[in-house]
Amino acid sequence: MSKRVLSILALLIIASMVLVACGGNNDANNNDAANNDMGDNDTGDDDMGDDDMGDDDMGDDDMEPFLVGFVTDTGGINDDSFNETQYNGILMAADEIPAIQAQYIQSDEASQYEANLTEFASQDYDLIVASGFFLADALARVAEQYPDLNFAIYDMSLPDAFNVSEGTIGNAECAPNVFGTEFKTDEAAFLAGYLAAGVTKTGKVGYFGGAKIPTVTIFGVGFQAGIEYYNAEKGTDVQLLGWDSATGEGLFTNDFVDLTKGKEMTVTLFDQGADIFMPVGGLIGSPGFDVARERGGYGIWVDTDGYLSVQGSQDVILTSVLKQMDTTMYELVMNAYNGNFEGCSYYVGDLTNGGVGLAPYHDLESEVPAELAAEVEALKAMIISGEISDTGCGSYPEWCPSTLYGTTE
């Protein structure tokens, strides 16, 4: 083969290699572009993950979000008690139904209640919950402004002439888009009072509250009634410090956030001879358990099982007066989600339906004599059967929610 032919072949081979190389580079660029698109899709997958996995949502027929907004009182969302328990019930429903989306706004001052409720209403939330008594007037006003939205309030119901401004729907008549929730906590507090009277060694037990309002004083009323029942049965003279149902006088911090005040109240009770105390004010009661430990006494928590919620106090928590706000909140949210919301109505939790109760004695079970524990269980059965019909509020309805024991039906 001549040198000229070899030269031509060599040029052809080199040219073909260049063409292949150029073609390969174009394919690589296309792959890079494809990879970039996949990267964008990964971002989409992350967004779907935030919605509890898009595939699952698609399996639920692309459900529309059901928005639930919760507005706390000034006690805050992490109060180990009132606000936190309610919001946990909303989260229980959200965990079960991906379409339910929960959000809360913490109120640092009472002046923020109406604005916080309006924040959710202006965004067309499907259910807006006010955490309690103090938000009643604000809730009634916002509910009137947004008649097509559903609202709920805890520890009270409407109408309420005392807490809702005159001229506002909810003052003299029920609000058609508001559901209320109340609890006969005097029934469970009655059991706690009987228990405390049977355990105390000094013959004195104590109580203090965060504010002198019916949803707080109802605990004192029931607590006192249980102590008095024990005295009548046993011929003893156990005294309650910090509350008197006959006069309505008692110890109150007028605050739900100042831990120092809570501790000072507990010190006052123990200085006066109490060896068991029951604080009714959420987180402000927690420092008292350190005082109880130092003085060789015990405490009784309220709303939740303090053994589980008040960390570091398990060794001095005798029991807790329970309001099952998490389970009732869960049921409220689920009913609303399923289209069964009922305005102008309210739920009442009591011993019969399990809405209130007494927590286990946990680590202090050995401090409760078996006979006393059996008596407490017998009293519970007597209240449920109606044999005991007055657990305090029957005699002193003025210190209890009016819709439960007053003239409002």
C-alpha positions in Angstrom: 0.0 0.0 0.0 1.4 3.4 -1.0 2.2 6.0 1.5 -0.5 8.2 0.0 -3.2 5.6 0.8 -1.9 5.1 4.3 -2.0 8.8 4.9 -5.6 9.0 3.7 -6.6 6.0 6.0 -4.9 7.6 8.9 -6.8 10.8 8.4 -10.1 9.0 8.1 -9.5 7.1 11.4 -8.6 10.3 13.2 -11.6 12.1 11.9 -14.0 9.2 13.0 -12.5 9.3 16.5 -13.1 13.0 16.7 -16.7 12.6 15.6 -17.3 9.8 18.2 -15.8 11.9 20.9 -17.9 14.9 19.9 -21.1 12.8 19.9 -20.2 11.4 23.3 -19.8 14.8 24.8 -23.3 15.8 23.5 -24.8 12.7 25.2 -23.0 13.5 28.5 -24.4 17.0 28.4 -27.9 15.6 27.9 -27.4 13.3 30.9 -26.3 16.2 33.0 -29.4 18.0 32.1 -31.4 14.9 32.9 -29.7 14.7 36.3 -30.5 18.3 37.0 -34.2 17.5 36.3 -34.0 14.6 38.7 -32.5 16.8 41.2 -35.5 19.1 40.9 -37.7 16.0 41.3 -35.8 15.1 44.5 -36.8 18.5 45.8 -40.4 17.7 44.9 -40.0 14.4 46.8 -38.9 16.4 49.9 -42.0 18.6 49.7 -44.1 15.5 49.4 -42.4 14.1 52.5 -43.4 17.3 54.4 -46.9 16.3 53.6 -46.5 12.9 55.1 -45.4 11.3 51.8 -47.2 12.2 48.6 -47.9 8.6 47.7 -49.9 8.1 50.8 -51.9 11.3 50.2 -52.6 10.1 46.6 -53.9 6.9 48.1 -56.4 9.0 50.1 -57.8 10.5 47.0 -55.8 13.7 47.2 -57.6 14.9 50.4 -58.0 18.6 50.9 -56.2 19.9 54.0 -58.3 20.3 57.1 -56.8 23.1 59.0 -57.1 23.2 62.8 -55.9 26.3 64.7 -55.3 26.4 68.5 -54.9 29.6 70.5 -53.4 29.2 74.0 -54.0 31.4 77.0 -51.1 33.1 78.7 -50.0 29.8 80.4 -48.3 28.9 77.1 -48.2 25.7 75.0 -45.6 23.9 77.2 -47.4 24.2 80.6 -47.4 20.4 81.2 -51.1 20.8 81.8 -54.0 22.7 80.4 -52.9 24.1 77.0 -50.4 21.3 76.2 -52.9 18.6 76.8 -55.5 20.1 74.5 -53.0 20.6 71.7 -51.8 17.0 72.1 -55.3 15.9 71.3 -55.2 17.9 68.1 -51.9 16.3 67.2 -53.4 12.8 67.9 -56.0 13.5 65.2 -53.3 14.9 62.8 -51.2 11.8 63.3 -54.1 9.6 62.3 -55.4 11.6 59.4 -52.7 13.1 57.1 -55.1 15.7 55.8 -55.5 17.3 59.3 -52.9 20.0 59.7 -52.5 21.5 63.2 -51.0 24.9 64.1 -51.0 26.9 67.3 -50.5 30.5 68.4 -49.2 31.2 71.9 -50.8 34.2 73.6 -48.3 36.0 75.8 -50.9 38.6 76.9 -54.7 38.6 77.2 -54.8 41.5 74.7 -53.6 39.1 72.0 -56.5 36.7 72.2 -58.8 38.3 69.7 -56.0 39.0 67.2 -54.7 35.4 67.5 -58.1 33.9 66.9 -58.7 36.3 64.0 -55.3 35.2 62.5 -56.7 31.7 62.0 -60.2 32.9 61.0 -58.8 35.2 58.3 -57.1 32.2 56.7 -60.3 30.2 56.7 -59.2 27.5 59.1 -61.7 24.7 59.3 -61.8 24.5 63.1 -60.5 27.1 65.5 -60.1 26.3 69.2 -59.7 28.7 72.1 -58.0 27.1 75.0 -60.3 28.2 77.8 -62.3 30.5 80.0 -60.2 33.7 79.5 -60.7 33.6 75.7 -64.5 33.5 75.8 -65.3 37.1 75.0 -62.7 37.2 72.2 -63.9 33.9 70.8 -67.5 35.1 70.8 -66.7 38.3 68.9 -64.5 36.5 66.3 -67.1 33.7 65.8 -69.8 36.3 65.2 -67.6 38.0 62.6 -67.0 34.6 60.8 -70.3 32.8 61.0 -69.3 30.3 58.3 -66.4 28.9 60.3 -66.4 26.5 63.2 -65.1 27.3 66.6 -64.7 25.5 70.0 -63.7 26.5 73.5 -62.5 24.5 76.4 -63.6 24.6 80.0 -66.8 26.5 79.2 -69.7 26.9 76.8 -71.9 29.6 75.5 -74.1 31.5 76.4 -72.2 33.1 79.2 -73.5 36.5 80.4 -70.6 37.0 82.7 -67.7 36.6 80.3 -69.2 37.6 77.0 -69.9 41.2 76.3 -73.5 42.3 76.2 -74.8 42.5 72.6 -72.5 39.8 71.4 -73.8 36.5 70.3 -72.9 34.1 73.1 -73.9 36.5 75.9 -77.6 35.7 76.1 -77.9 33.0 73.5 -75.8 30.2 72.2 -73.5 30.8 69.3 -74.5 28.6 66.3 -70.9 28.0 65.2 -69.3 27.4 68.7 -69.0 24.1 70.5 -68.2 24.1 74.2 -66.4 21.6 76.5 -66.8 21.4 80.2 -65.7 19.0 83.0 -67.2 18.1 86.4 -63.8 18.2 88.0 -65.4 18.5 91.4 -66.2 14.8 91.1 -62.6 13.8 90.7 -61.3 16.4 93.2 -63.7 15.0 95.7 -61.9 11.6 95.4 -58.5 13.4 95.8 -59.7 15.2 98.9 -60.8 12.0 100.5 -57.5 10.4 99.6 -55.5 13.4 100.9 -57.4 13.3 104.2 -56.6 9.7 104.6 -52.9 10.1 103.9 -52.0 13.4 105.7 -50.0 13.0 108.9 -50.4 16.6 110.0 -54.1 16.8 109.6 -53.8 19.7 107.2 -53.8 19.8 103.4 -53.5 22.8 101.1 -54.8 24.3 97.9 -54.0 27.4 95.8 -55.1 28.5 92.3 -53.9 30.6 89.5 -57.0 32.8 89.4 -60.3 33.0 91.1 -62.5 31.7 88.3 -65.0 28.9 88.2 -62.8 26.5 86.3 -60.2 26.8 89.0 -62.3 27.1 92.1 -64.3 24.0 91.2 -61.2 22.0 92.1 -61.2 23.5 95.6 -64.9 23.0 96.0 -64.6 19.3 95.2 -61.4 18.9 97.2 -63.0 20.4 100.3 -66.1 18.3 99.9 -64.0 15.1 99.8 -62.1 16.1 102.9 -65.3 16.9 104.8 -66.8 13.5 103.7 -63.8 11.8 105.1 -64.1 13.7 108.4 -67.8 12.7 108.6 -67.0 9.1 108.0 -64.0 8.8 110.2 -64.7 11.3 112.9 -61.5 13.2 112.1 -60.9 17.0 111.7 -58.6 17.3 108.7 -58.4 20.9 107.6 -58.1 22.4 104.2 -55.9 25.5 103.9 -56.1 27.9 101.0 -59.7 27.5 100.1 -63.1 27.9 101.8 -66.2 27.1 99.8 -68.5 28.8 102.3 -66.8 32.2 101.9 -65.0 31.9 98.6 -61.8 33.0 100.2 -58.6 31.4 99.2 -55.0 31.6 97.9 -54.5 32.7 94.3 -51.4 33.9 92.5 -53.6 35.8 89.9 -51.1 34.5 87.4 -50.4 31.4 85.4 -46.8 31.9 84.4 -44.9 33.2 87.5 -43.2 30.1 88.9 -41.9 32.1 91.9 -45.4 33.0 93.0 -46.3 29.3 92.8 -43.4 28.3 95.0 -44.2 31.1 97.5 -47.8 29.9 97.8 -46.6 26.3 98.4 -44.2 27.5 101.1 -47.0 29.4 102.8 -49.2 26.3 102.9 -46.4 24.1 104.3 -45.5 26.8 106.8 -49.1 26.7 108.0 -48.8 22.9 108.6 -49.9 21.3 105.4 -48.1 18.2 104.2 -50.1 17.7 101.0 -50.9 20.4 98.5 -52.9 20.7 95.3 -52.0 23.6 92.9 -54.5 24.5 90.2 -52.7 26.8 87.8 -50.7 24.7 85.3 -47.0 25.2 85.3 -46.9 27.6 88.3 -47.6 24.6 90.5 -44.5 22.6 89.5 -42.0 24.3 91.8 -44.1 23.3 94.7 -43.1 19.7 94.4 -39.5 20.7 95.4 -40.9 22.3 98.5 -43.0 19.2 99.2 -39.9 17.0 98.9 -37.9 19.3 101.2 -40.7 19.3 103.8 -41.4 15.6 103.6 -44.8 16.0 102.0 -46.6 15.3 98.8 -48.4 17.1 96.0 -51.5 16.4 93.8 -51.3 17.6 90.2 -54.3 18.5 88.0 -55.5 18.2 84.4 -52.9 15.6 83.4 -51.2 12.7 85.1 -48.3 14.7 86.7 -46.3 11.6 87.1 -45.9 11.6 83.3 -45.9 15.3 82.6 -44.0 17.0 85.5 -40.5 15.6 85.1 -38.4 15.2 88.3 -41.4 15.1 90.6 -42.4 11.5 90.4 -41.3 10.7 94.0 -43.7 13.3 95.5 -46.8 13.2 93.3 -49.4 11.3 95.2 -52.0 11.4 92.4 -53.5 13.7 89.8 -57.0 15.0 89.2 -57.5 14.3 85.6 -59.4 16.1 82.9 -59.2 14.0 79.7 -58.8 17.0 77.5 -56.6 15.2 75.0 -59.0 12.5 74.1 -62.0 14.8 74.1 -60.1 17.2 71.8 -59.2 14.3 69.5 -62.9 13.4 69.3 -63.9 17.0 68.7 -61.4 17.3 65.8 -62.4 14.0 64.3 -66.1 14.9 64.5 -65.5 18.2 62.8 -63.3 16.5 60.1 -66.1 14.0 59.4 -68.7 16.7 59.1 -70.3 16.2 62.5 -69.5 19.5 64.1 -72.4 20.8 66.2 -72.6 24.4 67.2 -74.9 25.6 70.1 -73.9 22.4 72.0 -71.3 21.2 74.5 -69.7 18.2 76.0 -69.6 17.5 79.7 -66.9 15.2 81.0 -67.6 13.4 84.3 -66.7 10.2 86.1 -69.4 8.3 84.4 -68.1 8.9 80.8 -64.4 8.9 81.9 -64.0 12.6 81.1 -62.5 13.1 84.6 -60.8 10.8 87.0 -58.0 10.1 89.4 -54.6 9.0 88.3 -52.8 6.0 89.6 -50.6 6.4 92.7 -47.6 5.2 90.8 -44.4 5.2 93.0 -46.4 6.3 96.1 -48.8 3.3 96.0 -47.2 1.9 99.1 -48.1 5.2 101.0 -51.8 4.6 100.3 -53.2 1.9 102.6 -55.1 -0.8 100.8 -58.3 0.0 102.8 -58.1 3.7 101.8 -57.6 2.8 98.2 -60.6 0.6 98.2 -62.7 3.3 99.9 -61.7 5.7 97.1 -62.8 3.2 94.5 -66.1 2.7 96.3 -66.7 6.4 96.4 -66.1 6.6 92.7 -68.8 3.9 92.1 -71.2 5.8 94.5 -70.8 9.0 92.5 -71.3 7.3 89.2 -74.4 5.5 90.5 -75.8 8.7 91.9 -75.7 7.5 95.5 -73.5 10.5 96.2 -75.1 13.3 94.2 -73.3 16.3 95.6 -69.5 16.4 95.3 -69.3 20.1 96.3 -70.8 22.1 93.5 -74.3 21.1 94.4 -73.9 23.1 97.6 -71.7 25.8 96.3 -72.6 26.3 92.6 -71.4 29.9 92.7 -67.8 28.7 92.6 -68.4 26.3 89.7 -69.2 26.8 86.0 -72.8 28.0 85.7 -73.7 25.7 82.8 -72.8 22.7 84.9 -74.4 23.6 88.2 -76.1 27.0 87.8 -79.3 28.2 86.1 -78.0 28.2 82.5 -79.0 25.2 80.5 
